[in-house]
């Protein structure tokens, strides 16, 4: 496979992923760079390391910022003034230069696995933030959802809010927020009218709790039966 083909495969996979998740490419690259930096620090046992990814070139390149020093004691994060000026003639001591990492296999399997885990965590956080911003404004609103799963042990339900595709998200309807007979009455695939009770934002994800007993839903259903209530 040619280098430019690898480049296209890398970009294609990355672009498809961010499109599916609805996450900006900029955020994805930041997560990737953070993951690689943490993996590099662990692999080479250094206190600080900063890597950046350049997807504008063919193929995509990974750069490491190295400090320009008079005597190199930590080659994994330092570079001599002579070598640095081969990259940028304007640099001086204590400056930083970006050095291309030609052989990225030096990370090893462990480093690659660490990077993968950090990327997953960062993207989950980005997804959680996206969900929170999208649905926090809908608290106390009455919305339609689709039942996707009934939890037999707890009696809770998982529903889909905002559509079946990537634009939608799963929401939680606990048993305590259901009307008597709800669990038996609804089947997977049914549309369920609920009230968005609470959108919670944690350090890892966003959880949306909906209700079938909330006063706003009761008022909504009553207004449908008695139009004068809605017009009042």
C-alpha positions as CSV (number, residue, x, y, z in Angstrom):
1,X,0.0,0.0,0.0
2,X,1.3,3.4,-0.9
3,X,1.8,6.2,1.7
4,X,-0.8,8.4,0.2
5,X,-3.3,5.4,0.4
6,X,-2.5,5.1,4.1
7,X,-3.1,8.8,4.5
8,X,-6.5,8.5,2.8
9,X,-7.4,5.4,4.9
10,X,-6.4,7.3,8.1
11,X,-8.4,10.4,7.2
12,X,-11.3,8.5,5.8
13,X,-11.7,6.4,9.0
14,X,-11.2,9.5,11.2
15,X,-13.7,11.6,9.3
16,X,-16.3,8.8,9.2
17,X,-15.9,8.3,13.0
18,X,-16.3,12.0,13.9
19,X,-19.3,12.3,11.5
20,X,-21.0,9.2,13.1
21,X,-20.4,10.6,16.6
22,X,-21.2,14.2,15.7
23,X,-18.0,15.4,17.3
24,X,-15.9,18.2,15.7
25,X,-12.7,17.1,14.0
26,X,-10.8,19.6,16.1
27,X,-11.9,18.0,19.3
28,X,-11.0,14.5,18.0
29,X,-7.5,15.6,17.1
30,X,-7.0,17.2,20.5
31,X,-8.1,13.9,22.1
32,X,-5.7,12.0,19.9
33,X,-2.8,14.3,20.7
34,X,-3.5,14.1,24.4
35,X,-3.6,10.3,24.2
36,X,-0.3,10.1,22.3
37,X,1.4,12.5,24.7
38,X,0.4,10.5,27.8
39,X,1.5,7.3,26.1
40,X,4.9,8.8,25.2
41,X,5.4,10.0,28.8
42,X,4.7,6.5,30.1
43,X,6.8,4.7,27.5
44,X,9.9,6.9,28.0
45,X,9.4,7.7,31.7
46,X,9.5,11.5,31.2
47,X,7.6,14.1,33.3
48,X,6.3,16.1,30.3
49,X,5.8,15.4,26.6
50,X,3.7,17.2,23.9
51,X,2.9,15.5,20.6
52,X,0.8,17.0,17.8
53,X,-0.7,15.4,14.7
54,X,-0.6,17.0,11.3
55,X,-3.2,15.6,8.9
56,X,-2.6,18.2,6.2
57,X,0.4,16.3,4.9
58,X,0.6,13.0,3.0
59,X,0.8,10.8,4.9
60,X,-0.3,12.2,8.3
61,X,2.6,13.1,10.5
62,X,3.3,13.0,14.3
63,X,5.5,15.6,15.8
64,X,7.2,15.8,19.2
65,X,8.0,19.2,20.8
66,X,11.6,19.0,22.1
67,X,13.4,21.5,24.2
68,X,16.6,23.0,22.8
69,X,19.5,22.5,25.3
70,X,23.2,22.8,25.3
71,X,23.8,19.3,26.6
72,X,21.3,16.6,25.8
73,X,20.6,14.5,28.9
74,X,17.1,13.3,28.0
75,X,17.0,12.6,24.2
76,X,13.4,11.6,24.3
77,X,12.4,15.2,25.1
78,X,15.5,17.3,24.4
79,X,17.5,18.3,21.3
80,X,20.9,19.9,20.8
81,X,21.1,23.5,19.4
82,X,23.0,22.1,16.3
83,X,20.3,19.6,15.5
84,X,17.5,22.0,16.3
85,X,18.9,24.6,13.8
86,X,18.7,22.0,11.1
87,X,14.9,22.2,11.6
88,X,14.6,25.9,12.3
89,X,17.6,28.2,12.0
90,X,15.9,30.8,14.2
91,X,15.7,28.8,17.4
92,X,18.0,29.3,20.4
93,X,18.6,27.6,23.7
94,X,15.5,26.9,25.8
95,X,13.3,27.2,22.7
96,X,11.1,24.3,21.5
97,X,11.1,22.7,18.1
98,X,8.8,20.2,16.5
99,X,10.6,17.0,15.6
100,X,8.9,14.6,13.3
101,X,8.6,11.0,14.7
102,X,9.5,8.9,11.7
103,X,9.3,5.6,13.4
104,X,6.1,5.7,15.5
105,X,6.5,2.0,16.3
106,X,8.9,3.0,19.1
107,X,5.7,3.4,21.2
108,X,5.2,-0.3,21.4
109,X,2.0,-2.2,21.9
110,X,1.5,-1.1,25.5
111,X,1.8,2.6,24.6
112,X,-0.6,2.1,21.7
113,X,-3.1,0.5,24.0
114,X,-2.8,3.3,26.5
115,X,-3.3,5.8,23.8
116,X,-6.4,4.0,22.6
117,X,-8.0,4.0,26.1
118,X,-7.4,7.7,26.6
119,X,-8.9,8.5,23.2
120,X,-12.0,6.5,24.1
121,X,-12.3,8.3,27.4
122,X,-11.8,11.7,25.8
123,X,-14.4,11.0,23.1
124,X,-16.9,9.8,25.6
125,X,-16.4,13.0,27.5
126,X,-16.9,15.0,24.3
127,X,-20.0,13.0,23.5
128,X,-21.4,13.6,27.0
129,X,-20.8,17.3,26.7
130,X,-22.5,17.4,23.3
131,X,-25.5,15.5,24.7
132,X,-25.7,17.8,27.7
133,X,-25.6,21.0,25.7
134,X,-28.2,19.6,23.3
135,X,-30.8,18.3,25.8
136,X,-30.2,20.5,29.0
137,X,-32.5,23.1,27.5
138,X,-35.3,20.5,27.2
139,X,-35.7,19.9,30.9
140,X,-39.3,19.9,32.0
141,X,-40.5,19.6,28.3
142,X,-42.8,16.9,27.1
143,X,-41.3,14.9,24.2
144,X,-41.9,11.7,22.2
145,X,-39.4,8.9,22.5
146,X,-39.1,5.3,21.2
147,X,-38.8,2.3,23.6
148,X,-35.6,0.4,22.8
149,X,-35.1,-1.9,25.8
150,X,-37.1,-3.1,28.8
151,X,-35.0,-4.1,31.8
152,X,-36.7,-7.2,33.3
153,X,-34.9,-7.2,36.7
154,X,-35.3,-3.5,37.6
155,X,-38.5,-2.7,35.6
156,X,-36.7,0.3,34.1
157,X,-36.9,1.2,30.4
158,X,-34.3,2.6,27.9
159,X,-35.8,4.9,25.3
160,X,-34.4,6.8,22.4
161,X,-34.8,10.6,22.3
162,X,-34.1,12.8,19.3
163,X,-34.2,10.1,16.5
164,X,-32.9,6.7,15.7
165,X,-29.7,7.8,14.1
166,X,-26.5,9.3,15.6
167,X,-28.4,12.5,16.3
168,X,-30.5,10.7,19.0
169,X,-29.5,9.5,22.4
170,X,-30.6,7.0,25.0
171,X,-32.6,8.1,28.0
172,X,-33.6,6.4,31.2
173,X,-37.2,5.9,32.4
174,X,-36.9,4.3,35.9
175,X,-39.7,2.2,37.3
176,X,-40.4,4.9,39.9
177,X,-41.2,7.4,37.2
178,X,-43.7,5.1,35.3
179,X,-47.4,5.1,35.5
180,X,-49.1,1.9,36.8
181,X,-49.1,-0.6,34.0
182,X,-46.6,1.2,31.8
183,X,-44.1,-1.7,31.8
184,X,-46.7,-4.2,30.6
185,X,-48.4,-1.8,28.2
186,X,-45.4,-0.8,26.0
187,X,-43.3,-3.0,23.7
188,X,-40.0,-2.3,22.1
189,X,-40.5,0.0,19.1
190,X,-43.5,1.8,20.6
191,X,-43.6,5.6,20.9
192,X,-43.7,6.8,24.4
193,X,-44.6,10.3,25.6
194,X,-42.4,11.4,28.5
195,X,-41.3,14.5,30.3
196,X,-37.6,15.3,30.5
197,X,-37.2,15.3,34.2
198,X,-33.4,15.9,34.6
199,X,-30.2,16.1,32.5
200,X,-27.3,15.2,34.6
201,X,-23.7,16.0,33.7
202,X,-20.9,13.9,35.3
203,X,-17.2,13.8,34.7
204,X,-17.6,11.0,32.2
205,X,-21.0,11.2,30.6
206,X,-24.4,12.8,30.5
207,X,-27.5,10.9,31.7
208,X,-31.0,11.9,30.9
209,X,-33.8,10.9,33.2
210,X,-37.4,11.0,31.9
211,X,-40.7,10.6,33.7
212,X,-44.2,9.5,33.0
213,X,-45.5,10.8,36.3
214,X,-44.2,14.4,36.1
215,X,-46.9,17.1,36.6
216,X,-45.9,18.7,33.2
217,X,-46.8,15.4,31.4
218,X,-50.1,15.1,33.3
219,X,-51.0,18.7,32.5
220,X,-50.1,18.1,28.8
221,X,-52.3,15.0,28.6
222,X,-55.1,16.8,30.4
223,X,-54.8,19.8,27.9
224,X,-55.1,17.4,25.0
225,X,-58.4,16.1,26.4
226,X,-59.6,19.6,27.5
227,X,-58.4,22.1,24.9
228,X,-59.6,25.0,27.0
229,X,-56.8,24.2,29.5
230,X,-54.1,24.7,26.8
231,X,-55.7,28.0,25.7
232,X,-55.9,29.4,29.2
